[in-house]
Amino acid sequence: MNSTESTKYRKTLEEGGVAPAQAQVHADALGEVLEHLTEQLATKEWVRAEIKMQLKEFKVEMLMWMFTFFVAQTTITIGTVIAIIRYMPR
């Protein structure tokens, strides 16, 4: 919270019947809380970097699954062909 907003907040409290010293303490405390919250907010750059990282991880995982299914499919196909040849009537 910048000083202009803090002053407006303090004046609003004083107009509402809060003692000036108390109004100043409230304004200062609220300013500290808002500064802390602002530091914790996600920025566009952070969100973009996070999405990019998640996308990379997703691509790697997708390739792993595709390779696994390729190996499984090939194994099943070879096993089926061998079974057909073995049990084919002669």
Secondary structure, DSSP 8 states (H G I E B T S, - for coil): --HHHHHHHHHHHHHTT--HHHHHHHHHHHHHHHHHHHHHS--HHHHHHHHHHHHHHHHHHHHHHHHHHHHHHHHHHHHHHHHHHHTS--
